[in-house]
């Protein structure tokens, strides 16, 4: 069985990830951590995080905790179309004339750039990302 990779991002005091599970049983097991409003899974304690990582490991996923968000941030002018970029983002916020997105993986970063986004290279306070 091929293991799948999932990035879990530390954003402020939350750990967040976005993953589509083909297996309804996996989603059901993790559903208490699913935030419907933000279309992502999230937890706030080390105990919850360890439980999620353990379960996902048993289900065939390798979780990587990402604390340095810089490699996953892109920006686009806030007046440009961004729906395709939003689909693969963990979080987004407006900063000046830009919309900043935290993407779920490096492939999503590359795709966002192909869709008109640019790498975001300025410093950003991870607390600022949580809306």
Rosetta constraint file for C-alpha pairs under 8 A:
AtomPair CA 1 CA 60 HARMONIC 7.54 0.50
AtomPair CA 2 CA 60 HARMONIC 7.37 0.50
AtomPair CA 3 CA 60 HARMONIC 4.98 0.50
AtomPair CA 3 CA 61 HARMONIC 5.35 0.50
AtomPair CA 3 CA 62 HARMONIC 6.56 0.50
AtomPair CA 4 CA 60 HARMONIC 6.44 0.50
AtomPair CA 4 CA 61 HARMONIC 4.73 0.50
AtomPair CA 4 CA 62 HARMONIC 6.03 0.50
AtomPair CA 5 CA 61 HARMONIC 5.64 0.50
AtomPair CA 5 CA 62 HARMONIC 4.81 0.50
AtomPair CA 5 CA 63 HARMONIC 5.96 0.50
AtomPair CA 5 CA 64 HARMONIC 7.47 0.50
AtomPair CA 6 CA 17 HARMONIC 7.42 0.50
AtomPair CA 6 CA 19 HARMONIC 7.23 0.50
AtomPair CA 6 CA 61 HARMONIC 6.69 0.50
AtomPair CA 6 CA 62 HARMONIC 6.11 0.50
AtomPair CA 6 CA 63 HARMONIC 4.84 0.50
AtomPair CA 6 CA 64 HARMONIC 6.29 0.50
AtomPair CA 7 CA 17 HARMONIC 6.28 0.50
AtomPair CA 7 CA 63 HARMONIC 5.74 0.50
AtomPair CA 7 CA 64 HARMONIC 4.90 0.50
AtomPair CA 7 CA 65 HARMONIC 5.98 0.50
AtomPair CA 7 CA 66 HARMONIC 6.55 0.50
AtomPair CA 7 CA 104 HARMONIC 6.66 0.50
AtomPair CA 7 CA 105 HARMONIC 6.71 0.50
AtomPair CA 8 CA 15 HARMONIC 6.18 0.50
AtomPair CA 8 CA 16 HARMONIC 5.44 0.50
AtomPair CA 8 CA 17 HARMONIC 4.79 0.50
AtomPair CA 8 CA 63 HARMONIC 6.58 0.50
AtomPair CA 8 CA 64 HARMONIC 5.89 0.50
AtomPair CA 8 CA 65 HARMONIC 4.76 0.50
AtomPair CA 8 CA 66 HARMONIC 5.94 0.50
AtomPair CA 9 CA 14 HARMONIC 7.99 0.50
AtomPair CA 9 CA 15 HARMONIC 5.39 0.50
AtomPair CA 9 CA 16 HARMONIC 5.17 0.50
AtomPair CA 9 CA 17 HARMONIC 6.26 0.50
AtomPair CA 9 CA 65 HARMONIC 5.82 0.50
AtomPair CA 9 CA 66 HARMONIC 4.73 0.50
AtomPair CA 9 CA 67 HARMONIC 6.13 0.50
AtomPair CA 9 CA 69 HARMONIC 7.51 0.50
AtomPair CA 10 CA 14 HARMONIC 5.76 0.50
AtomPair CA 10 CA 15 HARMONIC 4.55 0.50
AtomPair CA 10 CA 16 HARMONIC 6.56 0.50
AtomPair CA 10 CA 65 HARMONIC 7.08 0.50
AtomPair CA 10 CA 66 HARMONIC 6.12 0.50
AtomPair CA 10 CA 67 HARMONIC 5.14 0.50
AtomPair CA 11 CA 15 HARMONIC 6.17 0.50
AtomPair CA 11 CA 16 HARMONIC 7.21 0.50
AtomPair CA 11 CA 67 HARMONIC 7.51 0.50
AtomPair CA 11 CA 126 HARMONIC 5.26 0.50
AtomPair CA 11 CA 127 HARMONIC 6.41 0.50
AtomPair CA 11 CA 129 HARMONIC 7.11 0.50
AtomPair CA 11 CA 130 HARMONIC 7.05 0.50
AtomPair CA 12 CA 126 HARMONIC 5.33 0.50
AtomPair CA 12 CA 127 HARMONIC 4.50 0.50
AtomPair CA 12 CA 129 HARMONIC 8.00 0.50
AtomPair CA 12 CA 130 HARMONIC 7.33 0.50
AtomPair CA 13 CA 44 HARMONIC 6.05 0.50
AtomPair CA 13 CA 127 HARMONIC 7.85 0.50
AtomPair CA 14 CA 42 HARMONIC 6.47 0.50
AtomPair CA 14 CA 43 HARMONIC 5.73 0.50
AtomPair CA 14 CA 44 HARMONIC 4.69 0.50
AtomPair CA 14 CA 45 HARMONIC 7.72 0.50
AtomPair CA 15 CA 42 HARMONIC 5.39 0.50
AtomPair CA 15 CA 43 HARMONIC 5.36 0.50
AtomPair CA 15 CA 44 HARMONIC 6.14 0.50
AtomPair CA 15 CA 49 HARMONIC 7.29 0.50
AtomPair CA 16 CA 40 HARMONIC 6.70 0.50
AtomPair CA 16 CA 41 HARMONIC 5.55 0.50
AtomPair CA 16 CA 42 HARMONIC 4.29 0.50
AtomPair CA 16 CA 43 HARMONIC 6.75 0.50
AtomPair CA 16 CA 90 HARMONIC 7.21 0.50
AtomPair CA 17 CA 40 HARMONIC 5.79 0.50
AtomPair CA 17 CA 41 HARMONIC 5.34 0.50
AtomPair CA 17 CA 42 HARMONIC 6.54 0.50
AtomPair CA 17 CA 90 HARMONIC 6.55 0.50
AtomPair CA 17 CA 104 HARMONIC 7.01 0.50
AtomPair CA 18 CA 39 HARMONIC 7.21 0.50
AtomPair CA 18 CA 40 HARMONIC 4.76 0.50
AtomPair CA 18 CA 41 HARMONIC 6.13 0.50
AtomPair CA 18 CA 88 HARMONIC 7.83 0.50
AtomPair CA 18 CA 89 HARMONIC 7.85 0.50
AtomPair CA 18 CA 90 HARMONIC 6.31 0.50
AtomPair CA 18 CA 104 HARMONIC 6.45 0.50
AtomPair CA 19 CA 40 HARMONIC 7.42 0.50
AtomPair CA 21 CA 26 HARMONIC 6.68 0.50
AtomPair CA 21 CA 27 HARMONIC 6.19 0.50
AtomPair CA 23 CA 27 HARMONIC 6.84 0.50
AtomPair CA 24 CA 28 HARMONIC 6.02 0.50
AtomPair CA 25 CA 29 HARMONIC 6.14 0.50
AtomPair CA 26 CA 30 HARMONIC 6.36 0.50
AtomPair CA 26 CA 59 HARMONIC 7.39 0.50
AtomPair CA 27 CA 31 HARMONIC 5.61 0.50
AtomPair CA 30 CA 34 HARMONIC 6.93 0.50
AtomPair CA 30 CA 41 HARMONIC 7.93 0.50
AtomPair CA 30 CA 52 HARMONIC 7.27 0.50
AtomPair CA 31 CA 41 HARMONIC 7.99 0.50
AtomPair CA 33 CA 41 HARMONIC 5.20 0.50
AtomPair CA 33 CA 42 HARMONIC 5.38 0.50
AtomPair CA 33 CA 43 HARMONIC 6.14 0.50
AtomPair CA 34 CA 39 HARMONIC 7.26 0.50
AtomPair CA 34 CA 40 HARMONIC 5.77 0.50
AtomPair CA 34 CA 41 HARMONIC 4.23 0.50
AtomPair CA 34 CA 42 HARMONIC 6.32 0.50
AtomPair CA 35 CA 39 HARMONIC 5.80 0.50
AtomPair CA 35 CA 40 HARMONIC 5.48 0.50
AtomPair CA 35 CA 41 HARMONIC 5.78 0.50
AtomPair CA 35 CA 42 HARMONIC 6.79 0.50
AtomPair CA 36 CA 40 HARMONIC 6.93 0.50
AtomPair CA 38 CA 90 HARMONIC 7.95 0.50
AtomPair CA 38 CA 91 HARMONIC 7.81 0.50
AtomPair CA 40 CA 90 HARMONIC 6.87 0.50
AtomPair CA 43 CA 48 HARMONIC 6.20 0.50
AtomPair CA 43 CA 49 HARMONIC 6.46 0.50
AtomPair CA 44 CA 48 HARMONIC 7.08 0.50
AtomPair CA 44 CA 49 HARMONIC 7.58 0.50
AtomPair CA 45 CA 49 HARMONIC 6.24 0.50
AtomPair CA 46 CA 50 HARMONIC 6.03 0.50
AtomPair CA 47 CA 51 HARMONIC 6.23 0.50
AtomPair CA 48 CA 52 HARMONIC 6.23 0.50
AtomPair CA 49 CA 53 HARMONIC 6.13 0.50
AtomPair CA 50 CA 54 HARMONIC 5.99 0.50
AtomPair CA 51 CA 55 HARMONIC 6.16 0.50
AtomPair CA 52 CA 56 HARMONIC 6.01 0.50
AtomPair CA 53 CA 57 HARMONIC 5.98 0.50
AtomPair CA 53 CA 62 HARMONIC 7.92 0.50
AtomPair CA 53 CA 63 HARMONIC 6.25 0.50
AtomPair CA 54 CA 58 HARMONIC 6.40 0.50
AtomPair CA 55 CA 59 HARMONIC 6.29 0.50
AtomPair CA 56 CA 60 HARMONIC 6.30 0.50
AtomPair CA 56 CA 61 HARMONIC 5.16 0.50
AtomPair CA 56 CA 62 HARMONIC 7.14 0.50
AtomPair CA 56 CA 63 HARMONIC 7.48 0.50
AtomPair CA 57 CA 61 HARMONIC 4.92 0.50
AtomPair CA 57 CA 62 HARMONIC 5.80 0.50
AtomPair CA 57 CA 63 HARMONIC 7.43 0.50
AtomPair CA 69 CA 73 HARMONIC 6.59 0.50
AtomPair CA 69 CA 102 HARMONIC 7.41 0.50
AtomPair CA 69 CA 126 HARMONIC 7.88 0.50
AtomPair CA 70 CA 120 HARMONIC 7.44 0.50
AtomPair CA 70 CA 121 HARMONIC 6.97 0.50
AtomPair CA 70 CA 123 HARMONIC 7.87 0.50
AtomPair CA 71 CA 106 HARMONIC 7.66 0.50
AtomPair CA 72 CA 102 HARMONIC 5.54 0.50
AtomPair CA 72 CA 103 HARMONIC 5.23 0.50
AtomPair CA 72 CA 104 HARMONIC 7.22 0.50
AtomPair CA 72 CA 105 HARMONIC 6.69 0.50
AtomPair CA 72 CA 106 HARMONIC 6.52 0.50
AtomPair CA 72 CA 109 HARMONIC 6.22 0.50
AtomPair CA 73 CA 100 HARMONIC 6.83 0.50
AtomPair CA 73 CA 101 HARMONIC 5.60 0.50
AtomPair CA 73 CA 102 HARMONIC 4.71 0.50
AtomPair CA 73 CA 103 HARMONIC 6.25 0.50
AtomPair CA 73 CA 109 HARMONIC 7.40 0.50
AtomPair CA 73 CA 119 HARMONIC 6.19 0.50
AtomPair CA 73 CA 120 HARMONIC 5.31 0.50
AtomPair CA 73 CA 121 HARMONIC 7.75 0.50
AtomPair CA 74 CA 100 HARMONIC 5.81 0.50
AtomPair CA 74 CA 101 HARMONIC 5.35 0.50
AtomPair CA 74 CA 102 HARMONIC 6.72 0.50
AtomPair CA 74 CA 103 HARMONIC 7.50 0.50
AtomPair CA 74 CA 109 HARMONIC 6.88 0.50
AtomPair CA 74 CA 112 HARMONIC 7.42 0.50
AtomPair CA 74 CA 113 HARMONIC 7.65 0.50
AtomPair CA 74 CA 117 HARMONIC 6.12 0.50
AtomPair CA 74 CA 118 HARMONIC 5.41 0.50
AtomPair CA 74 CA 119 HARMONIC 4.38 0.50
AtomPair CA 74 CA 120 HARMONIC 4.61 0.50
AtomPair CA 75 CA 98 HARMONIC 6.08 0.50
AtomPair CA 75 CA 99 HARMONIC 5.55 0.50
AtomPair CA 75 CA 100 HARMONIC 4.49 0.50
AtomPair CA 75 CA 101 HARMONIC 6.18 0.50
AtomPair CA 75 CA 117 HARMONIC 5.44 0.50
AtomPair CA 75 CA 118 HARMONIC 5.35 0.50
AtomPair CA 75 CA 119 HARMONIC 6.21 0.50
AtomPair CA 75 CA 120 HARMONIC 5.44 0.50
AtomPair CA 76 CA 80 HARMONIC 6.95 0.50
AtomPair CA 76 CA 82 HARMONIC 7.67 0.50
AtomPair CA 76 CA 98 HARMONIC 5.49 0.50
AtomPair CA 76 CA 99 HARMONIC 5.42 0.50
AtomPair CA 76 CA 100 HARMONIC 6.76 0.50
AtomPair CA 76 CA 116 HARMONIC 7.02 0.50
AtomPair CA 76 CA 117 HARMONIC 4.76 0.50
AtomPair CA 76 CA 118 HARMONIC 6.46 0.50
AtomPair CA 77 CA 97 HARMONIC 6.01 0.50
AtomPair CA 77 CA 98 HARMONIC 4.51 0.50
AtomPair CA 77 CA 99 HARMONIC 6.04 0.50
AtomPair CA 78 CA 94 HARMONIC 7.19 0.50
AtomPair CA 78 CA 97 HARMONIC 5.86 0.50
AtomPair CA 78 CA 98 HARMONIC 4.79 0.50
AtomPair CA 78 CA 99 HARMONIC 4.86 0.50
AtomPair CA 82 CA 86 HARMONIC 6.13 0.50
AtomPair CA 83 CA 87 HARMONIC 6.41 0.50
AtomPair CA 84 CA 88 HARMONIC 7.54 0.50
AtomPair CA 84 CA 112 HARMONIC 7.78 0.50
AtomPair CA 84 CA 115 HARMONIC 7.86 0.50
AtomPair CA 85 CA 89 HARMONIC 6.61 0.50
AtomPair CA 85 CA 101 HARMONIC 7.89 0.50
AtomPair CA 85 CA 108 HARMONIC 7.89 0.50
AtomPair CA 85 CA 111 HARMONIC 7.85 0.50
AtomPair CA 85 CA 112 HARMONIC 5.45 0.50
AtomPair CA 85 CA 115 HARMONIC 7.54 0.50
AtomPair CA 86 CA 92 HARMONIC 7.74 0.50
AtomPair CA 86 CA 101 HARMONIC 7.39 0.50
AtomPair CA 88 CA 103 HARMONIC 5.93 0.50
AtomPair CA 88 CA 104 HARMONIC 5.94 0.50
AtomPair CA 88 CA 108 HARMONIC 6.14 0.50
AtomPair CA 89 CA 101 HARMONIC 6.08 0.50
AtomPair CA 89 CA 102 HARMONIC 5.42 0.50
AtomPair CA 89 CA 103 HARMONIC 4.15 0.50
AtomPair CA 89 CA 104 HARMONIC 5.47 0.50
AtomPair CA 89 CA 108 HARMONIC 7.83 0.50
AtomPair CA 90 CA 101 HARMONIC 7.46 0.50
AtomPair CA 90 CA 102 HARMONIC 5.49 0.50
AtomPair CA 90 CA 103 HARMONIC 5.71 0.50
AtomPair CA 90 CA 104 HARMONIC 5.75 0.50
AtomPair CA 91 CA 101 HARMONIC 5.91 0.50
AtomPair CA 91 CA 102 HARMONIC 5.31 0.50
AtomPair CA 91 CA 103 HARMONIC 7.51 0.50
AtomPair CA 91 CA 129 HARMONIC 6.65 0.50
AtomPair CA 91 CA 130 HARMONIC 7.17 0.50
AtomPair CA 92 CA 99 HARMONIC 6.87 0.50
AtomPair CA 92 CA 100 HARMONIC 5.42 0.50
AtomPair CA 92 CA 101 HARMONIC 4.37 0.50
AtomPair CA 92 CA 102 HARMONIC 6.21 0.50
AtomPair CA 92 CA 129 HARMONIC 6.56 0.50
AtomPair CA 93 CA 99 HARMONIC 5.71 0.50
AtomPair CA 93 CA 100 HARMONIC 5.31 0.50
AtomPair CA 93 CA 101 HARMONIC 6.75 0.50
AtomPair CA 93 CA 129 HARMONIC 6.08 0.50
AtomPair CA 93 CA 131 HARMONIC 7.26 0.50
AtomPair CA 94 CA 98 HARMONIC 5.73 0.50
AtomPair CA 94 CA 99 HARMONIC 4.36 0.50
AtomPair CA 94 CA 100 HARMONIC 5.95 0.50
AtomPair CA 95 CA 99 HARMONIC 6.17 0.50
AtomPair CA 95 CA 100 HARMONIC 6.89 0.50
AtomPair CA 100 CA 120 HARMONIC 7.42 0.50
AtomPair CA 103 CA 108 HARMONIC 5.93 0.50
AtomPair CA 103 CA 109 HARMONIC 5.93 0.50
AtomPair CA 104 CA 108 HARMONIC 6.42 0.50
AtomPair CA 104 CA 109 HARMONIC 7.95 0.50
AtomPair CA 105 CA 109 HARMONIC 6.56 0.50
AtomPair CA 106 CA 110 HARMONIC 6.34 0.50
AtomPair CA 107 CA 111 HARMONIC 6.21 0.50
AtomPair CA 108 CA 112 HARMONIC 6.03 0.50
AtomPair CA 109 CA 113 HARMONIC 6.30 0.50
AtomPair CA 109 CA 119 HARMONIC 7.99 0.50
AtomPair CA 110 CA 114 HARMONIC 6.33 0.50
AtomPair CA 111 CA 115 HARMONIC 6.29 0.50
AtomPair CA 112 CA 116 HARMONIC 6.53 0.50
AtomPair CA 112 CA 117 HARMONIC 5.43 0.50
AtomPair CA 112 CA 118 HARMONIC 7.77 0.50
AtomPair CA 113 CA 117 HARMONIC 4.42 0.50
AtomPair CA 113 CA 118 HARMONIC 5.50 0.50
AtomPair CA 113 CA 119 HARMONIC 7.34 0.50
AtomPair CA 124 CA 128 HARMONIC 7.28 0.50
AtomPair CA 125 CA 129 HARMONIC 7.19 0.50
AtomPair CA 126 CA 130 HARMONIC 7.40 0.50
